[in-house]
Amino acid sequence: MTVRTTVVVGATAVALTTGLAAPAMAAGSDTHAATRQAVRAAVKDGVPGVTLTARDGRSTWSTTAGVGNLRTHAPRKADDRYRVGSITKTFVSTVLLQLEAEGRLSLDDTVEKWLPGVVRGNGHDGSRITLRQLLNHTSGIFNYTADEPFARTYFLKDGFFKHRYDTQSPGQLVAIAMAHKPDFAPGTSWNYSNTNYVLAGMVIQKATGRSYGEEIRHRIIDPLHLSATSVPGTRVTVPQPSSRAYSKLAETATGPTYDVTELNPSLASSAGEMISDSADLDRFYSALLKGRLLPPKQLKEMKTTVTIEGIPNAGYGLALIDRKLSCGVHVWGHDGGIHGSSSVAVTTADGRHSLAFNLNGDWSGDTDAVMEAEFCGE
């Protein structure tokens, strides 16, 4: 789902045509031949490795390709955990919509009501921005990851290796955005901004007295038994089982490849710090679209989309992207990128057929082709 919803900026990498790991087969897995081919094509295109799990009704199917470690050549595993980047946003949006259903806030509340004085300066005015506009990226608030000094510090080689373990507070990230002018007046256009979801996480804490991560654990992770899913905070490692993550740490997709597995994910905060695996993401999006996490009114709000300029056949809801594939199938979900990790998780409108996969390189690989193969391939 190439909608550039990554929490990172700057480009990323190429690399290795490696041996394929043996796929985990389930009954009827021959129907996934096109998906296997698309996954292998991503590795041929330079991605170190791919892990994928699809769920259709009661049938679950997984496949892997390439390697999880360029040094040891260990293969990727079906149960690899990985950083999911902006897929975090769907979890955050779900919590806010649950709070609305409980009468604890309204999506028509202003940001100023919940975070007085936080969105202010250089033309930003939190009294003119609603929580809904945060969630569907129509707020106009500047995207802090588009700040050039921030990008040089955390996404390019020299800065990353010096600052990879820095801790950033949500307030610090929002302050970076406030140093810039807004992209547009609230509600007049659309632009993806990670700042919106840092603010959404801050609203959750203000409304509940608990961090957004605690609320996600209490409301989503524990009830759905998502045992591989976590909100790491400042923890720099990815729990096992997991693969290494690789990046070019450059503005081009060429040059050396670097291991970027360890980092302090506070730089992504509630816009993209979470960790999960493919099976958990399938379960989450399936439960969400089946109405297990939200009442009908809130799910309808989440599925109410605005146009994504420049992306045909796609609309952005409240951290839920509606994508019409070439065969006419609509899938709902989100993609996410962070250093060395590119992920996609989608499901059909009825929540019956779900797909989640991860590339452990952030510079190459056609994720759209994998989706098309799973839902439209013969």
C-alpha positions as CSV (number, residue, x, y, z in Angstrom):
1,M,0.0,0.0,0.0
2,T,2.4,2.6,-1.2
3,V,0.9,5.7,0.4
4,R,4.2,6.9,1.9
5,T,2.9,6.5,5.4
6,T,6.3,5.9,6.9
7,V,7.5,7.4,10.0
8,V,10.9,7.9,8.4
9,V,12.1,10.1,5.7
10,G,15.1,9.7,3.4
11,A,15.6,6.7,1.3
12,T,16.8,3.2,1.5
13,A,18.6,0.4,0.0
14,V,19.2,-2.6,-2.4
15,A,20.9,-5.8,-1.8
16,L,21.2,-9.4,-2.1
17,T,19.6,-12.1,-4.1
18,T,19.7,-14.8,-1.5
19,G,18.5,-18.3,-1.1
20,L,14.8,-18.7,-0.3
21,A,13.6,-20.0,3.0
22,A,11.2,-23.0,2.9
23,P,7.7,-21.6,3.1
24,A,5.4,-22.9,5.8
25,M,2.6,-24.6,4.0
26,A,-1.1,-25.1,4.8
27,A,-3.8,-27.0,3.1
28,G,-4.7,-25.4,-0.2
29,S,-1.5,-23.3,-0.2
30,D,-1.2,-23.8,-4.0
31,T,-3.7,-21.0,-4.4
32,H,-1.0,-18.7,-3.1
33,A,1.5,-19.3,-5.9
34,A,1.2,-15.6,-7.1
35,T,1.9,-14.4,-3.6
36,R,5.0,-16.6,-3.3
37,Q,6.2,-15.3,-6.6
38,A,5.7,-11.6,-5.5
39,V,7.6,-12.2,-2.3
40,R,10.5,-13.8,-4.1
41,A,10.5,-10.9,-6.6
42,A,11.0,-8.5,-3.7
43,V,14.1,-10.3,-2.7
44,K,15.4,-10.3,-6.2
45,D,14.8,-6.6,-6.3
46,G,17.2,-6.2,-3.4
47,V,15.2,-6.7,-0.1
48,P,17.2,-8.9,2.3
49,G,14.2,-10.9,3.4
50,V,10.4,-11.0,3.6
51,T,8.0,-12.7,6.0
52,L,4.3,-13.0,5.3
53,T,1.2,-14.5,6.8
54,A,-2.3,-14.6,5.2
55,R,-5.5,-15.6,6.9
56,D,-8.6,-16.6,4.9
57,G,-11.5,-17.8,7.1
58,R,-10.1,-20.5,9.3
59,S,-7.0,-21.1,7.1
60,T,-3.7,-19.5,7.8
61,W,-0.8,-19.6,5.4
62,S,2.8,-18.3,5.7
63,T,5.8,-17.9,3.5
64,T,9.2,-16.4,3.8
65,A,12.0,-15.5,1.4
66,G,15.6,-14.3,1.7
67,V,17.5,-13.8,4.9
68,G,17.0,-12.3,8.3
69,N,20.7,-11.8,8.9
70,L,23.1,-10.7,6.1
71,R,26.1,-11.8,8.2
72,T,25.0,-15.3,9.1
73,H,22.6,-15.8,6.2
74,A,20.0,-17.2,8.7
75,P,16.6,-17.2,6.9
76,R,13.6,-15.1,7.8
77,K,11.0,-16.9,9.9
78,A,7.2,-16.9,9.7
79,D,6.9,-15.7,13.3
80,D,9.5,-12.9,13.1
81,R,8.6,-9.9,15.2
82,Y,9.4,-6.5,13.5
83,R,8.9,-2.8,13.9
84,V,5.6,-1.9,12.3
85,G,6.1,1.8,11.9
86,S,2.9,3.7,11.1
87,I,0.7,0.7,11.5
88,T,0.8,1.9,15.1
89,K,-1.6,4.7,14.0
90,T,-4.5,2.3,13.6
91,F,-4.1,1.1,17.2
92,V,-4.0,4.7,18.4
93,S,-7.1,5.7,16.4
94,T,-9.0,2.6,17.7
95,V,-8.3,3.7,21.3
96,L,-9.5,7.2,20.6
97,L,-12.7,5.9,19.0
98,Q,-13.3,3.6,21.9
99,L,-13.0,6.6,24.2
100,E,-15.5,8.4,22.0
101,A,-17.9,5.5,22.2
102,E,-17.6,5.7,26.0
103,G,-18.5,9.3,26.0
104,R,-15.1,10.4,27.4
105,L,-14.3,12.6,24.4
106,S,-15.7,13.6,21.0
107,L,-13.8,13.6,17.7
108,D,-15.2,17.1,17.2
109,D,-13.4,18.3,20.3
110,T,-10.6,20.7,19.5
111,V,-7.0,19.9,20.2
112,E,-6.8,23.0,22.4
113,K,-9.5,21.5,24.7
114,W,-7.3,18.5,25.5
115,L,-3.8,20.0,25.0
116,P,-4.1,23.7,25.8
117,G,-1.2,25.7,24.4
118,V,0.5,22.8,22.8
119,V,-0.4,23.4,19.1
120,R,0.5,27.1,18.9
121,G,3.0,29.2,17.0
122,N,3.9,30.1,13.4
123,G,0.2,30.0,12.4
124,H,-0.7,26.7,14.1
125,D,-3.8,27.1,16.3
126,G,-5.1,24.1,18.2
127,S,-8.4,25.8,18.8
128,R,-9.2,25.4,15.0
129,I,-8.2,21.8,14.8
130,T,-10.4,18.8,15.8
131,L,-9.3,15.4,16.9
132,R,-10.9,14.0,13.8
133,Q,-8.6,16.2,11.7
134,L,-5.6,14.8,13.5
135,L,-6.7,11.2,12.7
136,N,-7.5,11.7,9.0
137,H,-4.5,14.1,8.4
138,T,-6.5,17.1,7.4
139,S,-5.2,19.2,10.3
140,G,-2.5,21.0,8.3
141,I,0.0,20.5,11.1
142,F,3.6,20.3,9.9
143,N,5.1,16.8,9.9
144,Y,8.0,16.8,12.3
145,T,9.9,14.1,10.4
146,A,10.0,16.4,7.4
147,D,12.2,18.9,9.4
148,E,15.6,18.8,7.8
149,P,17.7,18.9,10.9
150,F,15.7,16.1,12.4
151,A,16.0,14.0,9.2
152,R,19.8,14.5,9.1
153,T,20.1,13.6,12.8
154,Y,18.1,10.4,12.8
155,F,17.8,9.2,9.2
156,L,21.2,9.7,7.6
157,K,24.3,7.7,8.4
158,D,26.4,10.1,10.4
159,G,23.5,11.4,12.5
160,F,21.9,8.0,13.1
161,F,24.9,6.3,14.5
162,K,25.5,9.2,16.9
163,H,21.9,9.6,18.0
164,R,20.2,6.2,17.5
165,Y,19.8,5.8,21.3
166,D,18.5,9.3,22.0
167,T,15.2,9.6,23.9
168,Q,12.6,12.1,22.4
169,S,9.5,13.1,24.4
170,P,6.2,13.7,22.6
171,G,6.4,17.3,23.6
172,Q,9.8,17.7,21.9
173,L,8.6,16.1,18.7
174,V,5.6,18.4,18.6
175,A,7.8,21.4,19.3
176,I,9.8,20.6,16.2
177,A,6.6,20.8,14.1
178,M,5.6,24.1,15.8
179,A,8.8,25.7,14.6
180,H,7.3,25.5,11.0
181,K,4.3,27.0,9.4
182,P,1.2,24.8,8.9
183,D,0.9,23.0,5.5
184,F,-2.6,24.5,5.0
185,A,-5.6,25.7,7.0
186,P,-7.3,23.0,9.0
187,G,-9.8,21.0,6.9
188,T,-8.8,22.4,3.5
189,S,-6.5,19.7,2.2
190,W,-4.7,16.5,3.1
191,N,-1.1,15.8,4.0
192,Y,0.4,12.9,6.0
193,S,1.8,14.2,9.2
194,N,3.3,12.1,12.0
195,T,2.8,15.0,14.3
196,N,-0.9,14.3,14.2
197,Y,-0.5,11.0,15.9
198,V,2.0,12.1,18.4
199,L,-0.7,14.6,19.5
200,A,-3.3,11.8,19.4
201,G,-1.2,9.8,21.8
202,M,-0.9,12.8,24.1
203,V,-4.7,13.2,24.0
204,I,-5.2,9.6,25.1
205,Q,-2.9,10.2,28.1
206,K,-4.8,13.4,29.0
207,A,-8.2,11.7,28.7
208,T,-7.4,8.5,30.6
209,G,-4.5,9.3,32.9
210,R,-2.5,6.5,31.3
211,S,-0.1,6.4,28.4
212,Y,-1.3,5.5,25.0
213,G,0.8,2.3,25.2
214,E,-0.9,1.2,28.4
215,E,-4.3,1.9,26.9
216,I,-3.4,-0.2,23.8
217,R,-2.3,-3.1,25.9
218,H,-5.4,-2.9,28.1
219,R,-7.9,-2.4,25.3
220,I,-6.4,-4.3,22.3
221,I,-3.3,-6.4,22.9
222,D,-4.6,-8.3,25.9
223,P,-8.2,-8.8,24.8
224,L,-7.1,-10.1,21.4
225,H,-4.2,-12.1,22.9
226,L,-1.6,-10.5,20.6
227,S,1.3,-12.1,22.2
228,A,3.9,-10.8,19.7
229,T,2.7,-7.2,19.9
230,S,4.3,-4.6,22.1
231,V,4.7,-0.9,22.7
232,P,8.4,-0.6,23.4
233,G,8.7,2.9,24.7
234,T,12.5,3.5,24.8
235,R,13.5,-0.2,24.6
236,V,16.1,-0.4,21.8
237,T,15.9,-4.1,20.9
238,V,13.3,-6.2,19.1
239,P,12.1,-9.3,21.1
240,Q,13.0,-12.7,19.7
241,P,12.2,-14.3,17.4
242,S,13.2,-11.5,15.0
243,S,15.5,-10.7,12.1
244,R,17.9,-7.9,11.7
245,A,16.8,-4.7,10.0
246,Y,18.8,-2.9,7.2
247,S,18.9,0.5,5.7
248,K,21.1,2.6,3.3
249,L,20.8,5.6,5.7
250,A,21.1,7.8,2.6
251,E,19.0,9.8,0.2
252,T,19.6,7.3,-2.5
253,A,18.9,3.5,-2.8
254,T,22.5,2.7,-3.5
255,G,25.7,2.4,-1.5
256,P,26.5,0.4,1.7
257,T,23.9,-1.4,3.7
258,Y,23.8,-0.9,7.5
259,D,22.3,-2.9,10.3
260,V,19.8,-0.5,12.0
261,T,18.0,-3.0,14.2
262,E,18.8,-1.3,17.5
263,L,17.3,2.2,18.0
264,N,15.3,4.1,20.5
265,P,11.8,4.2,19.0
266,S,10.7,7.2,21.0
267,L,11.6,9.2,17.9
268,A,8.4,7.6,16.4
269,S,6.3,7.8,19.6
270,S,2.6,7.1,19.0
271,A,3.1,7.7,15.3
272,G,5.0,4.5,14.8
273,E,6.9,2.8,17.6
274,M,5.1,-0.5,17.9
275,I,6.4,-4.0,17.3
276,S,4.3,-7.0,16.2
277,D,4.3,-10.0,13.9
278,S,2.3,-10.9,10.8
279,A,-0.1,-13.3,12.6
280,D,-1.0,-10.7,15.2
281,L,-1.5,-8.0,12.6
282,D,-3.9,-10.3,10.7
283,R,-5.8,-10.9,13.9
284,F,-6.0,-7.2,14.8
285,Y,-7.3,-5.9,11.5
286,S,-9.7,-8.8,11.1
287,A,-11.1,-8.1,14.5
288,L,-11.3,-4.4,13.8
289,L,-13.2,-4.8,10.5
290,K,-15.5,-7.4,12.0
291,G,-16.6,-4.9,14.6
292,R,-15.1,-6.7,17.6
293,L,-13.2,-3.5,18.8
294,L,-15.6,-0.7,17.9
295,P,-19.4,-0.1,17.9
296,P,-20.9,0.3,14.4
297,K,-21.0,4.1,14.7
298,Q,-17.3,4.4,15.5
299,L,-16.3,1.8,12.9
300,K,-18.3,3.8,10.3
301,E,-16.4,6.9,11.3
302,M,-13.1,5.1,11.0
303,K,-14.0,4.0,7.5
304,T,-15.1,7.5,6.3
305,T,-12.3,8.4,4.0
306,V,-10.9,11.6,2.4
307,T,-9.1,11.7,-0.9
308,I,-5.4,11.0,-0.9
309,E,-4.0,13.4,-3.5
310,G,-1.8,11.6,-6.1
311,I,-2.9,8.1,-5.1
312,P,-5.6,6.7,-7.3
313,N,-8.2,4.2,-5.9
314,A,-7.3,5.0,-2.3
315,G,-8.9,6.9,0.5
316,Y,-7.7,7.7,4.0
317,G,-10.1,7.2,7.0
318,L,-9.1,7.4,10.6
319,A,-5.8,5.5,10.3
320,L,-7.6,3.1,8.0
321,I,-6.8,3.2,4.3
322,D,-9.3,1.9,1.8
323,R,-7.6,0.6,-1.3
324,K,-9.3,-0.7,-4.4
325,L,-7.2,-3.3,-6.1
326,S,-7.0,-4.0,-9.9
327,C,-9.5,-6.9,-9.6
328,G,-12.1,-4.7,-7.8
329,V,-11.4,-6.0,-4.3
330,H,-11.3,-3.4,-1.5
331,V,-8.8,-3.9,1.3
332,W,-8.6,-1.9,4.5
333,G,-5.5,-1.4,6.5
334,H,-2.3,0.5,6.8
335,D,1.4,0.4,5.9
336,G,4.3,1.4,8.0
337,G,8.0,2.1,7.6
338,I,10.8,2.8,10.1
339,H,14.5,2.3,9.9
340,G,15.2,-1.0,8.1
341,S,11.5,-2.1,8.2
342,S,8.7,-1.8,5.7
343,S,5.4,-3.4,6.6
344,V,1.8,-3.8,5.2
345,A,-1.3,-5.1,6.9
346,V,-4.7,-5.2,5.2
347,T,-8.0,-7.1,5.3
348,T,-11.1,-7.3,3.3
349,A,-14.2,-5.3,4.4
350,D,-15.7,-8.4,6.1
351,G,-12.5,-9.1,8.0
352,R,-12.4,-12.6,6.5
353,H,-9.2,-12.4,4.3
354,S,-6.2,-10.7,5.9
355,L,-2.6,-10.2,4.9
356,A,0.4,-8.9,6.7
357,F,4.0,-8.9,5.7
358,N,7.3,-7.2,6.4
359,L,10.5,-6.4,4.4
360,N,13.6,-6.1,6.5
361,G,15.1,-3.5,4.2
362,D,13.6,0.0,3.7
363,W,14.8,0.9,0.2
364,S,13.3,-1.6,-2.3
365,G,10.5,-4.1,-2.9
366,D,7.1,-3.7,-4.5
367,T,4.6,-4.0,-1.6
368,D,1.6,-3.3,-3.9
369,A,2.6,-6.3,-6.1
370,V,2.4,-8.5,-3.0
371,M,-1.1,-7.3,-2.1
372,E,-2.3,-7.6,-5.7
373,A,-0.9,-11.2,-5.9
374,E,-2.7,-12.3,-2.7
375,F,-6.1,-10.8,-3.4
376,C,-6.2,-10.8,-7.2
377,G,-3.7,-13.4,-8.3
378,E,-4.8,-16.7,-9.9
